[in-house]
Amino acid sequence: MPTEVQEQTLTFEELMAGLKEMHRLILWNDDHNTFEHVIHCMMKYLDYTEGQAEKIAWKVHNEGKCAVLEGSFTEMEVYRKILQQEGLTVSVE
């Protein structure tokens, strides 16, 4: 079954604003991802150690969300798309 991908178009002004401001990538708790999968993704894509990734997984489980990365809007969007393709629930703030 092919994965459906939605494209988002940004204006030049939105792109430039995204480069200047710091944004956060938020990982949200959900009912379908296992601790192991979350830990694996944090280590593989965000270069966290196993211990750091476990802390993130527990924080998401207990508090409902966790900021896992900060940077430009453009950078956060790249990671959001990668993690969403892995089935994680993420957003950029």
C-alpha positions as CSV (number, residue, x, y, z in Angstrom):
1,M,0.0,0.0,0.0
2,P,1.7,3.3,-1.1
3,T,2.2,6.0,1.4
4,E,0.3,9.2,0.6
5,V,2.4,12.3,1.0
6,Q,0.9,15.8,1.3
7,E,2.9,18.6,-0.1
8,Q,3.0,22.0,1.6
9,T,3.8,25.2,-0.3
10,L,5.4,28.0,1.7
11,T,5.8,31.6,0.6
12,F,9.2,33.2,0.4
13,E,8.4,35.3,3.4
14,E,7.4,32.2,5.4
15,L,10.7,30.5,4.5
16,M,12.7,33.5,5.5
17,A,10.9,33.9,8.8
18,G,11.5,30.2,9.4
19,L,15.2,30.7,9.0
20,K,15.4,33.5,11.6
21,E,13.3,32.1,14.4
22,M,14.0,29.2,16.6
23,H,11.4,26.5,16.4
24,R,10.9,23.3,18.3
25,L,10.1,19.8,17.0
26,I,7.5,18.3,19.4
27,L,7.0,14.5,19.7
28,W,3.5,13.6,20.9
29,N,2.2,10.6,22.7
30,D,0.0,8.2,20.7
31,D,-1.5,4.8,21.1
32,H,0.3,3.0,18.3
33,N,4.0,3.5,18.6
34,T,6.0,1.3,21.0
35,F,8.8,2.6,23.3
36,E,11.3,0.6,21.2
37,H,10.2,2.3,18.0
38,V,10.4,5.8,19.5
39,I,13.8,5.0,21.0
40,H,15.0,3.6,17.7
41,C,13.9,6.7,15.8
42,M,15.4,9.1,18.3
43,M,18.7,7.4,18.0
44,K,18.7,6.9,14.2
45,Y,17.5,10.3,13.1
46,L,18.3,12.7,15.9
47,D,21.5,11.1,17.1
48,Y,20.5,10.6,20.7
49,T,22.2,8.0,22.9
50,E,20.0,5.1,24.0
51,G,19.7,6.6,27.5
52,Q,18.7,10.0,26.1
53,A,16.2,8.4,23.8
54,E,14.7,6.3,26.7
55,K,14.2,9.5,28.7
56,I,12.4,11.2,25.8
57,A,10.1,8.1,25.4
58,W,9.2,8.2,29.1
59,K,8.6,11.9,29.1
60,V,6.3,11.6,26.1
61,H,4.5,8.8,27.8
62,N,4.1,10.6,31.1
63,E,3.6,14.2,30.0
64,G,2.0,13.7,26.6
65,K,4.7,15.5,24.6
66,C,8.4,16.4,24.5
67,A,10.4,18.9,22.6
68,V,13.1,16.8,20.9
69,L,15.0,19.3,18.7
70,E,15.3,23.1,18.2
71,G,16.4,25.0,15.1
72,S,15.1,26.8,12.1
73,F,11.6,26.2,10.8
74,T,13.1,24.7,7.6
75,E,15.3,22.3,9.5
76,M,12.4,21.2,11.9
77,E,10.2,20.6,8.9
78,V,12.7,18.2,7.4
79,Y,12.9,16.2,10.6
80,R,9.1,16.4,11.1
81,K,8.6,14.8,7.7
82,I,11.2,12.1,8.4
83,L,9.7,11.1,11.7
84,Q,6.1,11.2,10.4
85,Q,7.1,8.8,7.7
86,E,8.3,6.5,10.5
87,G,4.8,6.8,12.0
88,L,5.6,9.1,14.9
89,T,3.2,12.0,15.8
90,V,5.3,15.2,15.6
91,S,4.7,18.9,15.0
92,V,6.7,22.1,14.8
93,E,6.1,25.0,17.2
